[in-house]
Amino acid sequence: MNLHTLFRSSAAFRVRIALNIKGLKYNSIPKVLANNEHRTAQYLQLNPQGLIPALEIDGVVLQQSLAIIEYLDETHPSPPLLPQDPVSRAKVRAMALAIACEIHPLNNLRVLNYLRKELGQSEDAVNAWYRHWVVEGFAGLEVMVRESSSAKRYSFADALSMADVLLVPQMFNARRFNCDLAPFPTLVAISAHLESLPAFHAARPEAQPDAT
């Protein structure tokens, strides 16, 4: 497996966690965004969107982090990242999508750069934008997780799930942008537990070969 990645990309962070949970070995192929390595003709053949990550497996290229994670879960079902029954699966997916669809797209680097460059926003304004959407998304997610978590170790019941895989990278970014996390004690407690687990610890951005 070849993972086209970037140490600080939360989407790539998710996939690294999932690969580690499944015990799968992979080659890390970092992309330097400042050099537009994600926009080269060679990479655009792998991922026409020019986004990170992309995962190459036996001649097949997969894009979009959630699609990759679900593929890994279907092809390597132990340990599972989605519950067996449909209702529980839907609830875990809803938590994951609350991050992947409601928070992350608004705070993606290309969005922040558009605010800075094309719209001429100051760094303070860009950071305020970032924090606003984290707080907006975490407010609902805190309630969802609080009602579903059994022991405040995992987002759903008392088992690792795809929701946890997405939570930790988003919490990393929230801390990086100095978001006030005091209103979200359940998310903070669960993330702290998850970050102590080997699969999550090894995937953290500062442990990656391209970290600077």
C-alpha angles and dihedrals in degrees: 000000000000117000116198100208149156120215094230098040109112091204091055089043089059093052093047089054092050092048090050093048089053091047092238122155119222142170114246114222107185122206121212106216093194087063092045091239088153089059100052119120089244094055094042087060087060096040115015090193091061091227134138129275122039123165122208115203121174094328094318121111121207124194135191116051098241092050089050092048093050090047090053090048093050095046096039103031098176119112093021122224094194127051120245102240119075097235094052091045090053091050093051091047090050090055092047092047091048085067101033096045107024105036112018101052092054092050101039115132093248090055092049091048091050089053090050100043113024096031096035097228120167122243089252091054092048091050091048089052090051094049093046094058094043091053091044092052098040092051092068095034091054090059094045093050095041090056094046105038116093103197104006091254099099133027095240125037108313101307137090114262144167088269089065091049089059097038098063097054091047091050089050090055093045091056091045090058093044095245116177104250097175092102090057107059094152093054091045093050094047093046091050090054093046094049089059091060116097096236092055096038093054092050096054114123097243090057094058122105093240095049113128 
